[in-house]
């Protein structure tokens, strides 16, 4: 089945269906229409998969998806125009340009946590939008762990877009493996580092380039020089208001000074209660854990007494509903699973250091995260942070927002991934920038050709160094050759 | 085993050098580039000797294709470095006010560069310029098939540049494999697709991003020329691009030619006379790099189906590893010479009924690194750009696109991924980090739970940047 899909898409691409800008715009407009007309269905599917609150669905998935389509529709005309670049004296006269062309047939494998977003919107629709805007044919493999959203895609997309060029393939490990055996012109994968290695190894067989959007432990440094209440609200909504911590850019852990920690913890407690009430498990504004496998993975992180003892707030769980309340821990031992693996859940450990500057070394002792956050008004600390913490992206005095700015590239580095997207970066991700040089017969430099006399070599040197005089000499036909 | 331990130490020393932040400053990067320029100036003669030893390359070719271009690139990098390192400011939506956004380039860390044997200096030092400019520590692994150049690099790079952060590792494929066992922050590989696959597979274990500069069969579409002068110039350029580029052993060399059958006699006449003129001197053309490659090329010609199509040339000197510039006419399309990258001084010419048929012909082959077309027909030109895919396209010349800094150099599909030269080199070895900064002045409480329909309505307006609607809604004057 995977082979058939690949074959059909390849034929459609070869026939040139996806190339005209009008086709691309029509697909994007159809996507906007789909999002607008089926907003209710989409929200319902997200709720079925994750108990995602309507507001979150709207904010993080639906509206961002629409905004991405609109941004691409507006930008496409200029993105698809060839870029003129200066040619060199060396090749005078000539004109040079860079033409963006589609890679061909691309595979987008999305993650389960932002299933709509990750497939169509932002994290995932964004890749599909980029692929279409760039003129490719696309296969989307939504995550099987969000089954309602996955089948919604499979059902809705064919009703709105050109099915011969844009397809949805549902399934689990087996179907994904079958897809990975085919030859694609690019693979875009969102998910974990473990599976990413498998994807890249499979891609290597066909020399297929990949973009990998992975995770990591996104640290949040909180300095004492802040507007604490605002900072905590932003951190809290970034952590628990984003799929209850199940987001690649959600704050994973906080670092602050020993002196400031008590105040910070107090503020967190107040804000969590304000957002989710006294019994967060009953709040309609909190997503649930996606499935029992992840629920068990998360609860086992705090099973160890060494860890459980450090809980300073929260900790309630409801296995039937797969819900875990926002939970804060203080000074968890650094060698525990909670502090070594990406949490991807509602646990928020706080690590304390003597001086806030030490937090930078702490972050750098771990692998490069997808996002790093800093709350401080101290300009020097901000500069130090930006200059010395490698990360996919960073935000000062807020959390997660950078992903909503289409002018900023979104992507990881090191273990958090490779390649970036959003806005024009999505378009570029699925394009090949073809260099095109057009020469005439006007300037013929015989100096380039053998036999290589000393005279020729002198002129050649000049030409390569962009010497105007050498150019004139060459154009005038020097050195004169005996025929 | 000693080799393994030694390599491990080299890698960790490079990482230590990078972690010490010595490669980050503008001053360090400039010093390295200046050091490289001094190396190329002071050791130029030695470099020419090494290239001549390894490949029989004439010093003019060595300057034109390697040393000269490298000096140009290093100077350009020095000139532009400040600009490349400057963060780029980006627009931030009003709804996030007050906020600033920028893209900050940062080095990836420790880079590994594999160079191929045919342009041994150029393919190690051109990427090195980019990696250094971007602030990384670098390991260079030149090809063992160009041993004199490898030795030249090993002896000089450490002397003219910061030996703690820029190292040359010599050795064969086993050394390459060993190096790939380690984690790098990026690997650039120039070479064959077969090894490219192995490099990418090894890189996947550490999630090391790779850039692959592979080859392919670069076709040359030859259309009717409008005058004898233009025909001669075109043929000059074709002959130069095929045989005076390391005897055809170049990823950008013309691999095969496509021409209309009625035009063939005219083309052949000029081809032969030009070849005679250019290569009257035995040392004007490089030799074949090794006995193994000589055998490989000999076998391409020995093929029973192919031998009858040899039109010109064909003589070989195994002792001196010299193969005469050779033209073939219409060898079978399924023969090795038409399915594998030739990488040698053999030029198959394929005739077609109409020159437009060349487009379908090229599309049926894997995407090449470069596509060449000699034509004055604007319509054909447009069709070629739009209907074929290749790393680059050059009209009415060949190989020269390599010298233009503003054009990205790299392949697509089977010819590779990733591009460099000029600022693209800097970008290839950088991570473009998105940085957004906000203040505390304005706080939009509707972001926070508990959520309700009113908050969502407000958000809808904001997300459409409909600030007026937002205000109305906020004031309760609109839903």
Interface residues (C-beta under 8 A of the other chain):
Chain A: X14 X16 X19 X53 X54 X55 X56 X58 X59 X63 X64 X66 X67 X85 X86 X87 X88 X90 X91 X94 X96 X98 X99 X101 X103 X104 X185 X193 X196 X197 X200 X201 X203 X204 X205 X207 X209 X212 X214 X226 X227 X230 X231 X233 X236 X237 X241 X275 X276 X277 X283 X285 X286 X377 X382 X386 X388 X390 X391 X392 X393 X394 X395 X396 X397 X398 X401 X402 X404 X405 X407 X408 X409 X410 X413 X414 X415 X417 X418 X420 X432 X433 X434 X435 X436 X437 X438 X439 X440 X441 X444 X446 X448 X449 X450 X451 X452 X456 X457 X460 X461 X464 X465 X466
Chain B: X21 X58 X59 X60 X61 X63 X64 X68 X69 X71 X72 X90 X91 X92 X93 X96 X99 X101 X103 X104 X106 X108 X109 X185 X193 X196 X197 X198 X200 X201 X203 X204 X205 X207 X209 X212 X214 X229 X230 X233 X234 X236 X239 X240 X244 X278 X279 X280 X281 X284 X285 X363 X381 X385 X386 X387 X389 X390 X391 X392 X393 X394 X395 X396 X397 X400 X401 X403 X404 X405 X406 X407 X408 X409 X412 X413 X414 X416 X417 X418 X419 X431 X432 X433 X434 X435 X436 X437 X438 X439 X440 X443 X447 X448 X449 X450 X451 X452 X455 X456 X459 X460 X463
